[in-house]
Amino acid sequence: MPDVEPGPSARQVELLEAAYAYALVNGLAGLSLRPLAAAIGSSPRVLMFLWGSKDGLVQALLSRARQDELALLARLGQADDDAPPGLAPTVELVWSWLADAEHRPLLRLWAEAYTRSLVEPDGPWAGFARATVDDWLGVLAARQPAPERDGAEGPVRRTLALAVLRGALLDLLATDDEPRVTAAVALQLSLLRPAR
């Protein structure tokens, strides 16, 4: 019988969820094991044992954040049948989720990880930004009607849609001016609607 790698223990899952909640509030930039461990009822020694290193814990936290992102993308990929297909309606749907103040902690963590992945391409951040871009472009492609998706402009329109969402999100996180940024997204959507 082949060896089966055991999954994480209940305690490891519990600590990861607590560390993730901590990271949503405090970010990952200056993460120090001692304050984290104290906040989640553990010790640096236990965290090192469970994840091998601080980088291992950061990777686990990034994977946990990505689970939330992928869950959102899965919901969008299976969007309500009443929602019209196409990039503009999908961007409207995505933006309504991104603009919700309840999601700001996750989005700040995402922005931090995305940026760190660009400036520190090795270590725990490796590949995070690229994987995120690929994930979002995949969902946008799935929501495009076949002629629009498969035409020469399909990838360009998806890239524009993603650029609008990402730029608006960064502006929103910097200013917290949701009405202004939402109005800008609505104006930009006219460029995403296929010509008739």
N, C-alpha and C positions, 0 to 999 in steps of 0.2 A: 504494500500500500504506500503511495507517495506521501511524503511529508507535506502537511498542510500548515501553512504559516498562520499562527493564531492571530485573530483580530485584536484590536485594542481592548484593554480591560474596561470595565464599567468606570473605574476610578480615572483611567486615562481619558475616557470620553468626557466625564464630568469636569476634569481639570481643563481639558481643551475648550469646552463650552464656556467655562468661567474665564479662561484666558482670552477667549475671543470677545466676550462681553467687555473685558478690561481694555482690549485693543481698540474696540469700537469707540470707547470714551477717550482713551489716552494716546492712540496711534501706536505705530511701531518704530518711529524714528529713534527715539531715545530709550527703547525698551531695555530695562534692567531687570534681571531675574529676581533680585532680592525684593524690590517693591512689588513686582508682579506676584511673586510667591506669597508675600504677606497679604496681599489683597484677595487672593483666591483660596487662602487657607492651606497652603502647601509650604514647601521649602525649595530653595534653589537646587539642593541635592536631588530631591525627588524629580524635579523638572528635568535636570540633566540626565537622570537615569532613564526617564520615560522617552525623551527625545534626543538624547545623545549629545546635544550641544544647543547653544542659543540659536544657531542657524537652523538646526533641525526643528526647534519649536516655531521659529518664524515661518519656515516652510509649511508646517502643519497649520498655522494660523492663516497663511495665504490660501492653502487648499480649502480651509473652512470657509473663508470669504468667497472663494470661487464657487463653492457649493451653492451659496445664496445667489450668486450671479447666474449660474447655470439653471437654477430653479426658476428664476425670472425669465430667462430665455426660453425655457421649456414651456412656460405658460404662454409666452408670446407666440411661440411656434404653433401652439394649439389654440390660438386666439378664438374667441367666440365666433361661431359661424355667421353671426349677424354683422361682425366687423368686416368692412370691405377689404379685399386684398390690395396690395400696393404699398409703396414706400411711404407716401404721405400719411395715410391712415395709421401705418405702423409707427411712424415717428411720433404722431400725435399720441398714440397709446403708450409708447415708451416714455415720452416726455412727461405725460401725466404721472407716471410712476416715479420718474427721476425728480420731478418738482415737488413731490410730497415731502414735507419737512420731516416726517417720521423716518425717512430713508437716508437722511444726511449723514449720520454716523457711518453707515456702511459705505456711502459714496465717498466720504473723506478718506476712509481706509483704502478704498479702491484707488483713488487718485494718488495717494501716497505710494502704494505698491506699484502702480503704473509708472510713476516718475522714477522711483528707485530702480525699477527694472531697466529703465533707459540709461541711467547714469551709473548703475552698478550691475552690469550685465552678467556678472558671475555671482556665485553664492545663492542665498535663498530666494533672491528676486528673479533669478534667471528665467527668461521666457514668459514671465507674467504678462507683460504688455502685448507681446505678439499673440499669445493664446487668447487674450481678451479681444483683440482686433478680429482674429479668425472666428471666434465664437459669435460676435455681434454681426459680422458680415454674413455668416451662415444663416442666422435668423432672418436678417433682412432679405437675403436671397429667397428663403423659403416663403416669404410673404409677398414676393413680387409675382405677378402673373407671368406665365411662361414666355410670351413674346417679349415682354419688357425685360425679364430676367436674362434671357438667352441672347438678346441683341447685343450689339457692340457697346451700347451705352449702359447696359445693365450693371456691370461692375463699377463704372464711373458714378452712376447714380447712387449705388449702395455706399460707395466711398464718401460721396457728398453727404448723404444722410447721416453716416456715422460721424463725419467731421462736424456737422451741425450739432448733433447730440453731444459729442465730447466737448466741443467749444462752449456750448451753452451750459453744460454741466459745470465746467471749470469756472465760468463766470458766476453762476449761481452760488457755488461753494465759496467764492471769493467775496461776493457782495451781499448774498442773501436777498437780492432784489428779484423775487420770483415774478411779479407782474411784468417788469420790464423784459426779463429774459424770456418769459413765455411769449410775450408779444413778438419778440425778435424771432423765436422759433416759428411762430405762426406765419410771419412774413416770409421767412426763408423757405417754407414748405411749398410755396408757389413754384420754386425751381425744381422741386422733386416730382411734381405732377406731370405725367407724360403729356406731350403736345397732342391736341386732338385734330 
